[in-house]
Amino acid sequence: MMKQLHKSSPTHAPSPAHAPAPKAAKPARPGPRSWLGYVLREQRLLFVLLGALIASTFFLLRPYLSLSPSSQYPDHRPLFSFASHSRVPAGFRPPPRRVVVTGGAGFVGSHLVDRLLEQGDSVIVVDNFFTGRKANVAHHLRNPRFELLRHDVVEPILLEVDRIYHLACPASPVHYKFLLTSTSEVYGDPLEHPQKESYWGHVNPIGTSPSVRSCYDEGKRTAETLTMDYHRGGGVEVRIARIFNTYGPRMCLDDGRVVSNFVAQALRKQPMTVYGDGKQTRSFQFVSDLVAGLMALMESDHIGPFNLGNPGEFTMLELAQVVKETIDPMATIEFKPNTADDPHMRKPDITKAKQLLHWEPKVPLREGLPLMVTDFRQRILDE
């Protein structure tokens, strides 16, 4: 009976002290649904999208927040300030554009580049440095909105831009606004004085030896013709500016133009060369006035042509006297025979530009010339 009771008694469970420990469960690897759930919980997706929006906004507004070249590089302040000729409300900045300036390392082009960057545009300079100098735009090389390309515009180049300032050789992509810098030389040796844009000129198309200058005059007249052909035939939006004598810093020292000749010769203690009797007349505009005129024309709805020049008139002898007063009262004058086909008088009628572009030059010769002399003096000392 005791044996039977022993068999029927329940089996005793092992004490907790001797029970085997349960195996720890392996954590489940998060699958795609787990990550999706993590992102969707607690509005995490909203914060991700908000961060992306903030980052995108910063990069879109970056051109507006960029500092002007003069404030980024205090050692390269402009030699002069530009007066605004814009008709937009005060305090309003137009949206930045991508602009190409052919010949942008040259005399006028480099000053135009200064102004475009100053107003917030991105600028691509295309120049083969035949007459332009890299030093003219070197102070912009660290600017993220500036690019410099060594390229001859007679060779094709593909650039996606909004506007073209053409200060080099003829080129005319179809879908862009295009400004041609022509010249007062299209009027030749004028019989009308002062010259209006409606005047067709008095020219010698084949030139006279020994100084054959017709290639330049006729080249510019042909460029105007081709520009208007692209406008009429291809619907290209074009602008034409006829530029009269311009002077200022960054001109080539020995380019043969009268102001640079006189200034360089006087600084080098050489006689100033006057051709003929010195009674030929010219008008002289400072480069900042020209740049303001080019920009006013580009912003306008008018094709042109427009005369851009200072209507003040000087004989060559009067100009030489101003240079003497500015540089060296002891400077001398040397007379040489006049060159062939040299115009006897040249003075722009700028009534059209004043009425339609609301532009006229501001800087008189006696104020602008000292700025040019300062630049020339330093460069001649560095020779």
C-alpha positions as CSV (number, residue, x, y, z in Angstrom):
1,M,0.0,0.0,0.0
2,M,2.8,2.3,0.7
3,K,4.2,1.5,-2.7
4,Q,0.9,2.3,-4.3
5,L,0.7,5.7,-2.5
6,H,4.2,6.5,-3.7
7,K,3.3,5.8,-7.3
8,S,0.1,7.9,-7.2
9,S,1.7,11.0,-5.5
10,P,2.2,14.0,-7.8
11,T,5.6,14.7,-9.1
12,H,7.4,17.5,-7.3
13,A,8.5,20.5,-9.5
14,P,12.2,21.4,-9.2
15,S,12.9,24.3,-6.9
16,P,13.4,27.7,-8.4
17,A,17.0,27.7,-7.4
18,H,17.7,24.8,-9.6
19,A,15.4,25.8,-12.6
20,P,17.2,26.4,-16.0
21,A,17.3,30.0,-17.1
22,P,15.0,30.8,-20.1
23,K,16.8,31.7,-23.4
24,A,16.8,35.5,-24.3
25,A,14.8,36.3,-27.4
26,K,16.8,37.8,-30.3
27,P,15.7,41.3,-31.2
28,A,13.9,41.5,-34.5
29,R,15.7,43.3,-37.3
30,P,13.9,46.3,-38.4
31,G,12.4,45.9,-41.8
32,P,11.2,48.5,-44.3
33,R,7.8,48.7,-42.5
34,S,9.6,49.4,-39.2
35,W,11.6,52.3,-40.6
36,L,8.5,53.7,-42.3
37,G,6.6,53.5,-39.1
38,Y,9.5,55.2,-37.2
39,V,9.4,58.1,-39.7
40,L,5.7,58.4,-39.6
41,R,5.4,58.3,-35.8
42,E,5.4,61.6,-33.9
43,Q,5.3,63.8,-37.1
44,R,9.0,63.0,-37.9
45,L,8.2,63.2,-41.6
46,L,7.0,66.8,-41.2
47,F,10.3,67.8,-39.6
48,V,12.3,66.1,-42.4
49,L,10.3,68.0,-45.1
50,L,10.6,71.3,-43.1
51,G,14.4,70.9,-43.0
52,A,14.6,70.3,-46.7
53,L,12.5,73.4,-47.4
54,I,14.7,75.6,-45.2
55,A,17.9,74.4,-47.0
56,S,16.4,74.9,-50.4
57,T,15.2,78.4,-49.5
58,F,18.7,79.3,-48.4
59,F,20.3,78.3,-51.7
60,L,17.6,80.0,-53.8
61,L,18.1,83.3,-51.9
62,R,21.8,83.1,-51.8
63,P,22.3,85.5,-54.8
64,Y,20.3,88.2,-52.9
65,L,22.3,87.6,-49.7
66,S,25.7,87.8,-51.4
67,L,27.9,90.8,-50.6
68,S,28.8,93.2,-53.4
69,P,32.3,92.9,-54.8
70,S,33.4,96.1,-53.1
71,S,32.3,94.9,-49.7
72,Q,33.9,91.5,-50.2
73,Y,37.2,92.8,-51.3
74,P,37.9,96.1,-49.5
75,D,41.3,96.4,-51.2
76,H,39.6,96.7,-54.6
77,R,37.0,99.5,-54.1
78,P,35.7,101.0,-57.3
79,L,37.5,104.1,-58.5
80,F,34.1,105.8,-58.8
81,S,30.5,105.2,-57.9
82,F,27.7,104.8,-60.4
83,A,24.5,106.8,-60.4
84,S,21.3,104.7,-60.7
85,H,19.3,105.3,-63.9
86,S,16.8,102.5,-63.2
87,R,13.1,103.3,-63.3
88,V,12.2,100.7,-60.6
89,P,11.0,101.8,-57.2
90,A,13.7,102.8,-54.7
91,G,14.8,99.8,-52.6
92,F,13.7,97.2,-55.1
93,R,16.3,94.9,-56.5
94,P,15.5,93.2,-59.8
95,P,15.9,89.4,-59.9
96,P,19.5,88.3,-60.7
97,R,20.3,87.3,-64.2
98,R,23.0,85.3,-65.9
99,V,24.9,87.7,-68.2
100,V,27.7,87.1,-70.6
101,V,30.1,90.0,-71.5
102,T,32.2,89.4,-74.5
103,G,35.4,91.4,-74.3
104,G,34.7,91.8,-70.6
105,A,38.4,92.0,-69.6
106,G,38.8,95.1,-71.7
107,F,38.6,98.7,-70.9
108,V,34.8,99.3,-71.1
109,G,33.9,95.7,-70.5
110,S,35.6,95.4,-67.1
111,H,33.8,98.5,-65.8
112,L,30.5,97.0,-67.1
113,V,31.3,93.8,-65.2
114,D,31.8,95.8,-62.0
115,R,28.4,97.3,-62.3
116,L,26.6,94.0,-63.2
117,L,28.1,92.2,-60.2
118,E,27.3,95.2,-58.0
119,Q,23.6,94.8,-58.8
120,G,23.5,91.1,-58.1
121,D,23.8,89.5,-61.5
122,S,26.0,86.5,-62.3
123,V,28.5,87.3,-65.0
124,I,30.5,85.2,-67.5
125,V,33.4,87.1,-69.2
126,V,34.5,85.7,-72.5
127,D,37.8,87.3,-73.7
128,N,40.8,86.2,-75.7
129,F,43.0,88.8,-74.0
130,F,44.1,90.2,-77.3
131,T,43.6,93.7,-75.9
132,G,41.9,92.9,-72.6
133,R,43.9,92.2,-69.5
134,K,43.2,89.6,-66.8
135,A,44.3,92.2,-64.2
136,N,41.2,94.3,-65.1
137,V,38.9,91.7,-63.6
138,A,41.3,89.9,-61.2
139,H,39.5,91.4,-58.1
140,H,36.4,89.3,-59.0
141,L,38.1,85.9,-59.3
142,R,37.0,84.8,-55.8
143,N,33.4,86.0,-56.4
144,P,31.1,82.9,-56.8
145,R,29.0,84.9,-59.3
146,F,31.9,85.5,-61.6
147,E,33.4,83.3,-64.3
148,L,36.3,84.1,-66.7
149,L,36.7,82.2,-69.9
150,R,39.6,82.6,-72.3
151,H,37.9,82.2,-75.6
152,D,37.8,83.8,-79.1
153,V,34.2,84.6,-80.0
154,V,34.9,83.8,-83.7
155,E,34.7,80.1,-82.4
156,P,31.4,78.7,-81.3
157,I,30.6,78.5,-77.6
158,L,27.5,77.3,-75.9
159,L,26.4,79.3,-72.8
160,E,23.0,79.4,-71.1
161,V,22.5,83.1,-70.3
162,D,19.7,85.6,-70.1
163,R,21.6,88.6,-71.7
164,I,24.6,89.3,-73.8
165,Y,26.7,92.5,-73.8
166,H,28.7,92.2,-77.0
167,L,31.9,94.2,-76.7
168,A,34.1,91.9,-78.8
169,C,33.5,90.5,-82.3
170,P,30.1,89.9,-84.0
171,A,28.0,86.9,-82.6
172,S,24.2,86.6,-82.3
173,P,22.6,83.7,-80.6
174,V,18.9,83.7,-81.5
175,H,17.0,83.6,-78.2
176,Y,18.8,86.2,-76.1
177,K,18.7,90.0,-75.9
178,F,21.7,91.2,-77.7
179,L,23.5,94.6,-77.5
180,L,26.0,95.7,-80.1
181,T,28.5,98.3,-79.2
182,S,28.9,100.2,-82.5
183,T,30.9,103.5,-82.9
184,S,30.6,107.1,-83.9
185,E,33.0,106.2,-86.8
186,V,29.9,105.0,-88.8
187,Y,29.3,108.7,-89.4
188,G,32.8,109.0,-91.1
189,D,33.9,112.6,-91.7
190,P,30.4,114.1,-91.1
191,L,28.8,117.0,-93.0
192,E,26.2,117.3,-90.2
193,H,27.2,118.7,-86.9
194,P,26.3,117.6,-84.3
195,Q,25.4,114.1,-85.6
196,K,22.0,112.6,-85.0
197,E,21.2,108.9,-85.3
198,S,19.2,109.5,-88.4
199,Y,22.3,110.8,-90.2
200,W,23.7,108.2,-92.7
201,G,27.2,109.5,-92.6
202,H,29.9,110.7,-95.0
203,V,32.3,107.8,-95.4
204,N,35.1,106.5,-97.6
205,P,34.4,102.8,-97.8
206,I,37.8,101.8,-99.3
207,G,40.1,104.2,-97.3
208,T,43.0,106.3,-98.4
209,S,46.7,105.4,-98.1
210,P,48.9,105.6,-96.1
211,S,46.4,105.3,-93.1
212,V,43.6,103.0,-94.2
213,R,41.0,103.2,-91.5
214,S,37.9,102.2,-93.5
215,C,38.1,98.5,-92.3
216,Y,37.1,99.6,-88.8
217,D,34.4,102.0,-89.9
218,E,32.8,99.7,-92.5
219,G,33.2,96.7,-90.1
220,K,31.0,98.5,-87.5
221,R,28.5,99.5,-90.2
222,T,28.3,95.9,-91.4
223,A,27.8,94.7,-87.8
224,E,24.8,97.1,-87.4
225,T,23.4,95.7,-90.7
226,L,23.8,92.1,-89.6
227,T,22.3,92.9,-86.2
228,M,19.2,94.3,-87.7
229,D,19.0,91.4,-90.2
230,Y,18.9,89.0,-87.2
231,H,16.2,91.1,-85.6
232,R,14.0,91.3,-88.7
233,G,14.6,87.8,-90.0
234,G,15.1,85.8,-86.7
235,G,13.1,87.8,-84.2
236,V,16.2,88.5,-82.1
237,E,15.7,91.2,-79.5
238,V,18.6,93.6,-80.2
239,R,20.0,96.9,-79.1
240,I,22.6,99.1,-80.9
241,A,24.7,101.8,-79.2
242,R,27.0,104.1,-81.1
243,I,29.8,105.0,-78.7
244,F,31.7,108.3,-79.0
245,N,35.3,108.8,-77.6
246,T,35.5,107.3,-74.1
247,Y,38.3,107.5,-71.6
248,G,39.1,106.3,-68.1
249,P,41.1,103.9,-65.9
250,R,42.1,100.5,-67.5
251,M,42.6,101.9,-71.0
252,C,45.5,100.4,-72.9
253,L,48.6,102.5,-72.4
254,D,49.6,102.6,-76.1
255,D,46.4,101.9,-78.0
256,G,46.8,105.0,-80.2
257,R,43.6,106.8,-79.0
258,V,44.1,110.5,-78.3
259,V,43.4,110.7,-74.6
260,S,45.6,107.7,-73.7
261,N,48.3,109.0,-76.1
262,F,48.4,112.4,-74.4
263,V,48.3,111.0,-70.9
264,A,51.0,108.4,-71.4
265,Q,53.3,110.8,-73.2
266,A,53.0,113.5,-70.6
267,L,53.7,111.0,-67.7
268,R,56.7,109.7,-69.6
269,K,58.0,113.2,-70.1
270,Q,57.6,112.9,-73.9
271,P,56.1,115.5,-76.2
272,M,52.4,115.1,-76.8
273,T,51.7,114.3,-80.4
274,V,49.1,116.4,-82.2
275,Y,48.3,115.5,-85.8
276,G,47.5,118.2,-88.2
277,D,46.8,121.7,-86.9
278,G,45.1,120.4,-83.8
279,K,41.8,122.1,-84.6
280,Q,39.9,118.8,-85.1
281,T,37.1,118.5,-82.5
282,R,36.1,115.5,-80.4
283,S,33.8,114.8,-77.4
284,F,35.0,112.8,-74.5
285,Q,32.9,110.8,-72.0
286,F,34.1,109.1,-68.9
287,V,33.7,105.3,-68.8
288,S,31.2,105.2,-65.9
289,D,28.8,107.4,-68.0
290,L,29.1,105.0,-70.9
291,V,28.4,102.0,-68.7
292,A,25.3,103.6,-67.3
293,G,24.1,104.4,-70.9
294,L,24.7,100.8,-72.0
295,M,22.7,99.4,-69.1
296,A,19.9,101.9,-69.6
297,L,19.7,100.9,-73.3
298,M,19.6,97.2,-72.4
299,E,16.8,97.7,-69.8
300,S,14.7,99.8,-72.3
301,D,12.3,98.6,-74.9
302,H,14.1,100.5,-77.7
303,I,16.3,99.0,-80.4
304,G,18.3,102.1,-81.3
305,P,20.7,103.1,-82.6
306,F,21.5,105.5,-79.8
307,N,24.4,107.9,-79.6
308,L,26.2,107.5,-76.3
309,G,28.7,110.3,-75.8
310,N,29.4,113.5,-74.0
311,P,28.2,116.5,-76.1
312,G,31.0,118.7,-74.7
313,E,33.4,119.5,-77.5
314,F,37.2,120.0,-77.4
315,T,39.8,120.7,-80.1
316,M,43.0,118.5,-79.9
317,L,44.9,121.6,-78.7
318,E,42.3,122.2,-76.0
319,L,42.5,118.6,-74.8
320,A,46.3,118.8,-74.7
321,Q,46.1,121.9,-72.5
322,V,43.8,120.1,-70.0
323,V,46.2,117.2,-69.9
324,K,49.1,119.6,-69.2
325,E,47.2,121.3,-66.4
326,T,46.4,117.9,-64.9
327,I,49.9,116.2,-65.2
328,D,52.7,118.6,-66.0
329,P,52.4,122.3,-66.9
330,M,55.9,122.0,-68.6
331,A,54.7,119.3,-71.0
332,T,55.4,120.1,-74.6
333,I,53.5,119.5,-77.9
334,E,54.9,118.0,-81.1
335,F,53.0,118.5,-84.4
336,K,53.0,115.8,-87.1
337,P,51.2,115.5,-90.4
338,N,47.6,114.5,-90.1
339,T,46.4,111.0,-90.8
340,A,44.3,110.3,-93.9
341,D,40.5,110.4,-93.6
342,D,40.7,111.8,-90.1
343,P,37.3,113.4,-89.3
344,H,37.5,117.1,-88.8
345,M,34.7,117.2,-86.2
346,R,32.8,114.8,-84.1
347,K,30.1,115.6,-81.6
348,P,27.0,113.6,-80.6
349,D,23.4,114.8,-80.5
350,I,22.1,112.8,-77.5
351,T,18.5,114.2,-77.6
352,K,17.1,110.7,-78.4
353,A,19.0,109.0,-75.5
354,K,17.9,111.7,-73.1
355,Q,14.2,111.4,-74.1
356,L,13.9,107.6,-74.4
357,L,16.6,106.3,-72.1
358,H,16.5,109.1,-69.5
359,W,20.3,109.1,-69.8
360,E,23.0,111.8,-70.1
361,P,26.6,111.9,-69.1
362,K,27.5,113.3,-65.6
363,V,31.3,113.4,-65.4
364,P,33.1,116.4,-67.0
365,L,36.5,116.0,-68.5
366,R,38.3,117.9,-65.7
367,E,36.9,115.5,-63.1
368,G,37.3,112.2,-64.9
369,L,40.8,112.8,-66.3
370,P,42.6,112.8,-62.9
371,L,41.1,109.3,-62.2
372,M,42.6,108.0,-65.4
373,V,45.9,109.7,-64.7
374,T,46.2,108.0,-61.3
375,D,45.7,104.6,-63.0
376,F,48.2,105.3,-65.8
377,R,50.8,106.7,-63.5
378,Q,50.8,103.5,-61.4
379,R,51.0,101.2,-64.4
380,I,53.8,103.2,-66.0
381,L,55.8,103.0,-62.8
382,D,55.3,99.2,-62.9
383,E,56.7,98.9,-66.4
